[in-house]
Amino acid sequence: MHNVQDFAVAKEQEASSAYDEGGLERRETRREGAVEDLELGPRATYINTGAAAGISQEHRDYLLKRHGTLDLEPLPLGRPGRSLQLAAMEEARKPFLKLHTSPPLQIAILGWAPLFWKPVSNRYGRRPVWLISTVGSLLFNVGCALSPTYSSMAICRAFTSFFISPAIAIGSGVVTETFFKKQRATYMGMWTLLVTLGPPSGPFFMGFVAYHTGNYRWIYWVLAIVNGIQFIAYLFFGPETRYLRSGVPHKDSVFKQEYLNFKRLDPSPFKPMEFIQPLSLWRYASIWVPTIAYSIVFGFTSVLLTVEIPQLFLPKFGLNPQQIGLQFLGMIVGSVIGEQIGGRLSDLWMNKKAKKLGHRPAPEHRLWLSYFGYALAMVGLIVFGVQIQNATKGHYTVTPIVGVGIAAAGNQLITTVLVTYAVDCHIEHSASIGVFVNVVRSTWGFIGPFWFPDMLESVGGAGSAGIMVGIIFAVACIPTALLQWRGQSWREKKKIDQETEVRAETKARM
């Protein structure tokens, strides 16, 4: 969403820089048409004759900045001829000069806020959290739409991120609670696909909103409407999925337990450690290795591309908000295609092996599909980087977006395979795995935008692609291969160590 807003400002800045390049010529023209006060500068320019004699000071300042003289016929209006969307955003120009700093903050909040929501959903259930999430997001999106200043809008955006964050993290627990193991990759893939589609879908749809309304605030009104629809859908079609099999009575009917029960499901008291418990999953290599591998790929194929498409395509091709939004269609299509491989094919892959063996194969068998995803991600990044670097300024080419689509397909395949693998290995931590993955992914996503632009500017698109491919191979591909080779033995050793520790503690208490 922020990309649609930011690139309009970038276009305006690009236009103003062109006038600076002709500064000498502008100053020479100014000498011909106006006399400047040496202390007050152009604001004290005297106007002797002509149509400019009756204009406002603001109009006068604009003409001097734009044309360097007031001796113009016909006399231009007080603002440049520009597209509808830029004119509509004029009132918010200054806030948007700062707005590019808020996306990393939002990413960080989206990553860490679920540490709070996960224990709450364990005690009170998933359904109340979904309802609170949508209502809170709706209210603060309305706050964004009505914010009079940048500061108030930034605060509202931060709270929106806080309330919308549960869906990103605890979804893995809901999938585990709802579907059988043989279906897990298919439905886990659907959840991860929707998470992946979030960054490109925002600018894709909101590009149309910004372009046709001419008012960036409609972006937030549309989001608030979507939150309202989500709330109604959850209220009538979203049953409670958390079910405690022991330790609590179940006297009410199934319908009442699923839709009408807003009481505490788990009576056990909150413990402070619960709010950081997902971070303890660093103990398991079969969780942290795929998490880091996936986060690295996600950072390059989703975060970087989402942030940099407007920054690169605007000065290169001069696109409007709607046209910039359309560039994200490649990422959306690629993600959907990648999910078909990572989801359904992944389950078929595991089920076929199970029939052959006569029992369920080790989770590591699923990792074979991840290498195809790594290959697609690396090829896509190379195509994007090389083609955007070689593209002729002012002549649009779709080839970089083809690379984006290929990279997105690889990213989605990797997402589904690696997250499902982690859940298969540790079903007892299914909800926490989603939170843990989200923390790591979002932390990397928070750091990335601070250095992505410098990398692209320093070494260009092709050089940046080479760097990203090298990092993916070293930090994702090789560790995944090592995990596939040793993962099962590591888990068995970890289990023995934990059992030994428990026996020792039990003996000490006796």
Phi, psi and omega in degrees: 000315183296336182295322180297323181285315187293322188289334177295321177293320180299322180295321179294321179293322179298319180295318182292328180294331179296326179289327178295324181297330178262032186300319182298313180298322180296318180294323179296318180296322181300323181298328183286324190254352185206158176244127185259144170283129186294334181269317185266349178069212188295340180292341181256016181299133177274141178243120185267307186218175172092181183295337183287351185295332186255011184277163179285164179297322180297318178296319180298315180299319181296315182297320180292322179289321185280317189241346178078006181201158175256357182274076186231139179216120000287156183286122180296159175288177187280009176209153183290157173286115182219171183293161185304317185292325179289322177297321180293333182267004182301320183295337183248022185301311183297316176303322184285343173295334180262345191298335182294346180275344184278330179305315177302322178297317178298319179298318180296317179295317178301329181281320188261336181299325179300342174300330175280317187288330184297310177298324179297317180291332177291324182277315187256353179101164181284322186300311178301325180293319178298318181292316178296321181300313183289321179294314179298318179296319179300311183298318183279338170291323173297320177301319177298317182296330183259359184297128180276341183228164177297319183299314180294324178293318180298321178295315179297320178296321180296317179291325175300316178299319180298315184282332182275350188293331183305321183297333182286329190254305189279004176300327179298324177292321180295318178299315180296323181285343190254330189235157179288162183299323182292344179258359194298315183295322180299310184278331172296324178294322178297318178295311181295329178297316180295324176296315181295323183286348180303305182301315180282332182291326179304299179294331180297308182283321184286344173298319177294319181297312182296321184288316187274337176268333183069015183219112184299336182294338177294339175302315182285326175296319178296317178297321178296320177297317178299317178299321178296319178295320177299316180301313180297319180296316178296320184298319185259336186234008182246089181286164174290133181254343180279127182223120178270117186284339181213157175093346179223147179282151176231084185264332185282167177293162180299317181299317181293321179294326184276328188239334189247000182264112177246016177277169179293127181278318182250112184284349182297143184289154175293144174239136182308324183294338180300329185283350174235006183304320180302333180292339179290351180291355171302342181294338187253117179297328181286359173249310186285330179294308178295330179295313179294317180301312180295318183297321179298312180295316180299319181300321182276317187273347179240299184296307183300312183294321180296318182286321190269341178304309178296321183293328182270320186282333181295303179291334183284317187237352178062047184276157176269175184304318180296318180291322176297316179301323180295336180296337181280355177298326178299319179292323180293311180298316179299319180295319180296318178295317180298327180293329179297327179279315184286334183265279184298315180295326178297316177294318178299320179300315181287320181292324178296318178294324179296320178295323181291320182276334185088002177204168182294129179288165176298147181304334182298338179298330180293333186294343179303326182288339183294330183294327175295321178295318177299318181298315179297317181299316182291317178298317181298318179295322179295315179299315180298309184298314182292316185289324178288329178289322184273351182296141178279132181299132179088353180240101185294141173223141183273352187301323176298326180289331173299317176298320178300317180297318178296315180296321180294322177298317178296319180298316182291322177300313180297318181304306183296314183296313186286320179292318178296321177301313181299319179292320177301322182286328184222071182299332181292344180245027189302315180291321181291330180298318177300318179294315181298313179301317182295321178298312182293313181299315183287327176295317176294320177294330177290320182286321187309308184300345178283337181237347177304310182299321180295321179297312181296323180288324185283315186244358178081176182294316181293314179296320178297320178299319178298318178297314182295318179297318179298318179294317179299317181295316185284320188260346182241305184296307183297312177300325178295319177297319178296320179295320179295327181283318189244356188303314183296317180293324177297318180294318180296319178294319179297320180295317178297317180298319180292319178296320178297319179295318180296316179298321180295319179293319179297318179294322180294323180289333180285000000 
